[in-house]
Amino acid sequence: MEKYDLCVIGGGPSGYAAAMRAVDFGKTVLLVERDRLGGAGIYDGALSSKTFWEISKEFASFSKKMRHYGLSEPNVNFHNVLQEVNDAVFERSDQLNQHLQKVIQQRPEHFRYLKGSASLLSSSEIEVKTESGSQKLFAENIIIATGSRPRKLDSIPFDEKVIMTSDGISSLKEFPESLVILGAGVIGCEFATIFSNFGKTNVHLISKDERILPFEDADMAFTIEKNLEANGVLIHRLSKLDKMEIIDGQVKYVIEHPDGDKEIFHAEKALVSVGRIPNIENTGLREIGVELSEAGHIVDNDTQTSFSNIYAVGDITADIALVNVGELEGRHAVEKIFGEPRRPIIYENISTIMFLNPEVAGVGMNEQQAQKSGINYRVASFDFRCIPRAVAMRNTEGFFKILVTDDDDMKVLGMRAVGEHASSAIQAVALLIATNKGIEELAELIHPHPSIIEGIQECIRVLLGKSIYKPNIFQDYLEYRCYRNGEFIE
């Protein structure tokens, strides 16, 4: 029986990162992937959808400029768009495979890759089934990184052609004339943004809450809502899906309003985005007794499961389901196994991006979370209209919002950036959260001019009471508030 120091089950972002970190320790490693290397981080997930978004954003911006100068708007062919997305996917997947092959060539006695399905027979014994048969292997340590898949509802007849999850988007041949999206979370709103940006599809978005993105603060969500509706998106607010079915190759759906009234709509296609579920089937996890949550996620303590030599990383756990988090967890698990990490994983300073219109980035708490936690805080927001770079770009929609503790230390609790370059603007604040520092240093740092990040500096100066523009004068552009003991005070 072959023996390894580490077996990584799953070759998505978290599993691949774990395997490559184990290479650094000079250990014998087996990486098993049942489908495609890169997983949802490349296919039908982060890379493909974000490439789709980038193209749609560029097209919408170009069309707007053409209208502004009185020129004819361009036409867009879905085949060309899909080809560009596929090219990006191939480029990244080919890069991963090339790298993997070179690792194997350099370390043939230390690293092995198998394409097949792995199942745990015990805490150290694994059965791997490949096209050529099955074999049993031994591993001192195991990392489970089997990821997740889109959640499906039993009441909806999915065929991934007419009624789709995000996995079915790549099956489209043309822009649908109409598309209904069930679920107004991040993925649902991202696809609503993408398809409405092209101007070829009438998009309906079903939100069970009174607004989209209910987990975020209202000011941010309202900005996105306004732009979606300006792009022609119909948002069904406070609506419950009563029925969705395929009739004559099209979608018929019924929504129920809060007063009990029901309304019938039709669309060419439907996209259901109601979360993801962990891939635990046929892994042997239940059979050997690894502790799982009711939802099927592996219960872990800083990546370690109820078995001391079995670790879980990425979407298979109930932690934040993001590529960057999964990679961090994969590397951290290996460091716990073979080294001594400096500290446990800190999730409070995880940076996130939402690919919407405009782009949204965040780190740490928002106001909803701070209030729910009973934390006293101060918050300031600074509008992009006051940032010279945004004015020069002729794109002044957006704002920075920063929350700090309501004390002399003024340590950063969280930040949201809405607007152009949002994802490039939050790292300095993320570092302050990670190092548990206050905002004074960032207030006096000399930022490049003109740049979007100058707005962060001014936002911090608003909190410190020494901004150039005064919030009591420019009330439409700047805001400062203090939340204390359950209410806002003057």
C-alpha positions, 0 to 999 in steps of 0.5 A, a space after each residue: 500500500 502506498 503511503 503519504 505524509 499528506 493526502 489532499 482530496 479536492 483540487 480546487 483553490 483550497 486543495 491546490 493551495 494546500 498541496 503546494 504549501 506541503 511541497 515547501 515542507 518537502 513532504 510526500 503528497 497525494 492530490 486527488 481531484 475527481 473532475 477538473 483542476 481548479 474547481 469552482 474557482 475557475 469553472 462556473 464560478 469565480 473566474 468565469 463569472 468575473 470575466 463575464 462581468 468585466 466584459 459586460 462592464 466594459 461594454 456598458 461603459 463604452 456604450 454610455 460614452 458612445 451615447 454621450 458623444 452622439 455616436 451609434 452604440 456597438 452591437 455585441 455577440 453572445 458567442 464572442 462574449 462566451 469565447 472570451 470567457 472560455 479563453 480566460 478559463 482555459 488560460 488559467 486552467 492550462 497554467 495550473 496544469 502546467 505548474 502541476 506537471 512541473 512540480 511532479 517532474 521535479 519531485 516524482 518520488 514526493 508528489 503524485 496527482 490522481 484524477 478520480 474519486 476519493 473516499 475515506 475508509 478510516 482516518 488514515 486509509 483512502 480508496 481512490 477510484 480512477 478510470 483504470 480501477 481502484 486502489 487503497 492508499 495510506 496517509 498520515 494526514 488528510 485535508 478535505 477540500 471537496 468544495 460545494 455546488 449550487 443549492 437546488 430546490 426540490 420544487 423547481 424542475 432544473 434542467 440547466 438549460 431553461 431553469 439553471 443554476 450558475 453551473 448552467 450559464 455556460 450552456 447558453 447559446 445567445 443572450 436570452 430575451 428575458 431572465 428571471 433570477 431567484 435570489 437577491 444575494 451576491 451571485 444573483 445580483 452579480 448576474 443581474 448586473 451582467 445581463 442588464 449591462 449588455 442591454 439585450 435581456 429583460 431581467 427580473 430579480 426576486 427578493 424575499 426581503 424589502 431590498 436586495 443584499 439584505 446582509 449589507 447596509 441600506 445605503 450600499 444596497 440602495 445604490 446598487 438597486 438604483 443602478 439595476 433599475 436604471 438598467 431595466 431590471 424589475 425587482 420583485 421586493 418582499 416576494 415569495 416564489 410560489 411556483 416555477 415551471 417550464 411550459 413550452 420551453 419557457 419559464 412560467 413563475 408565480 410570486 406571492 406578495 406580502 398581502 397574499 396576492 399572487 402574480 404570474 410572470 413569464 421569462 425565456 430563462 431562469 437562474 436560481 441562486 439560493 446558496 451552495 451546499 457542501 460536497 460530502 457525498 461518497 467521501 466516507 466522512 459520515 461513515 467514519 464519524 467526522 463531525 458534521 453540521 445539520 447542513 452537512 458542513 464539516 465542523 472544524 476548529 481552525 481547520 482541524 476536524 473531530 479527527 486530529 489528523 483530518 483537516 477541512 478547508 474551503 467551502 466544505 466548512 461553514 466558514 466564509 465561502 470565498 476563493 481567497 479564504 479557501 486558499 488561506 485555510 488550505 495553507 494554514 492547515 498544512 502549516 498546522 500539520 507540519 509547522 507552527 503557524 504564528 496564529 489562528 486564522 483571523 476572519 475579521 479582516 477578510 477582504 471581499 468584492 462584489 462585482 456589481 454596478 458599481 463595484 463593492 468591496 468590504 472588510 470587517 463589520 458593516 453597521 448592521 453587524 456592529 449594531 447586532 453585536 451591541 458595539 458602540 461605534 462612530 462612522 463616517 462616509 465620504 462621497 466620490 464626488 469629492 474625490 478629484 480622481 473620480 471627477 477626472 474619470 467622469 465617474 463620481 458614483 460611490 462612497 467610502 464608509 469607515 466604522 471605528 470604535 467609539 473611544 479614544 483609540 478609534 480602532 477600525 471595525 470595518 469599511 465599505 467601498 462602493 465605486 470605481 477602484 473599490 477593490 484596490 482601495 481597502 487593503 490599507 484599512 484591512 491591515 489596520 484591522 489585522 494589526 488592531 491599530 487605530 486610524 491616526 497613521 493613515 490620516 497623515 499618510 501622503 497618498 498619491 494625487 490624484 487617486 481614488 484612495 485619497 477619499 479614504 484619507 479624507 473619510 478618516 479625517 472626518 472621523 478625526 474632526 479635521 477634514 478639508 470638507 466639513 460634514 456639517 457644511 457638505 451634508 449631501 457629500 459627507 456624513 458623520 454619525 455616532 451610535 451609542 447604547 442602541 441609538 444615534 446621538 448628535 
